Amino acid sequence: MLQIEKKKCFTELGKFLSQFSLEQNSKNEAVLHNDLFFEGFIDLIHLSQSHNGWFTPQQVYHSVQSWSKALQEDNLNQWLSNYDFSKVQPKTVGLILAGNIPLVGFHDFLSVLISGHKVLVKTSSNDQHLIKFLAKYIIAVNPDIENYITFTDGKLVNFDAVIATGSNNTARYFEFYFKDKPSIIRKNRNSVAVLTGNETKEDLINLGEDIFRYFGLGCRNVSKLFVPKGYDFQPFFQAIYEYKDVIFYEKYSNNYDYNKAVFLMSNFKLLDNEFLTLKEDTSYASPISSVFYEYYVNLEDIKKQLENDAEQIQCIVSNNLTPNSIPFGKTQQPELWDYADNIDTLTFLTTI
């Protein structure tokens, strides 16, 4: 298939996804194949929580809306303009996908197909249905693309390269198992925010989005704050009060109760607002319903620390305090060219 045909499949998918939002599902008669897919996708969104308890309609709709914006033609053109796919010989690329947030593996799926390769997908048991539904839609737009897409429930076989996402433990297994194949192996990463105390209330409200979106389960969610010595947390707690309803979700609430109890039994000092605990800790990975924080005296020292720990960090949120920092509230709205782990997937795919 020509790349232009594949690009059309995904722009049509973007138009399809644009019809769905938490506020209203609005059917657009100009969208292709709505008769086959519109009602079914609404049903799937509302069934997703029965497949994965964290996939509430609110969270799935957010992911769907993010992808509808990403798949606009201008975005695809801007993303793809930096690459030459003319010498790509179609190969089979195995994908081992994560399932921590809805459609978390879709960028890899898109990248393999748009670069001219075939995709062999092993979905996570936590997110099996959404990506398969979207695959069916693009096949309906152009049936030829079906020859480029295979899903498997078993072990990956007959592939030329692999992109695998997992924990630090599974990554060691992946690195051994796939040592003879070109590969991208993704491990645990976390995101941080660097604060000065001069942030506006709006900044801090937006930081709440970076913390609570997807219940904090994504590697792009902020799990650690760096704050100046003597930082007043009161404005932070006042700002994130907007997210208080998160505690009414049972799975989150159970994690909050459990993790708070563990911290208190260990005699850790906590800051707490009854739906989020803050704990002083040098680690980057905090448990669900908790964010770690660390004081600093010199901002330059923090910049150096984050540079040294770059392999542990996915995003840095700040008001332009560090190179490539992300604005508050934007971590879970990545552009197509915002690659996981800062590894350029398309460059990898054009060289295998």
Secondary structure, DSSP 8 states (H G I E B T S, - for coil): --HHHHHHHHHHHHHHHTT--SS-----TTSTTHHHHHHHHHHHHHHHHHH-TT--HHHHHHHHHHHHHHTSHHHHHHHHTT---TT----EEEEE---SSTTTTHHHHHHHHHTT-EEEEE--TTS-SHHHHHHHHHHHH-GGGGGGEEE-SS---S-SEEEEE--HHHHHHHHHHTTTS-EEEE---EEEEE--S---HHHHHHHHHHHHGGGG-STTSEEEEEEETT---HHHHHHHGGGGGGGGSHHHHHHHHHHHHHHHHTT--EEE-SS-EEEE-S-S---TTEEEEEEES-HHHHHHHHHHTGGGEEEEESSS-STT-B-TT-TTS--TT--GGG--HHHHHHH-
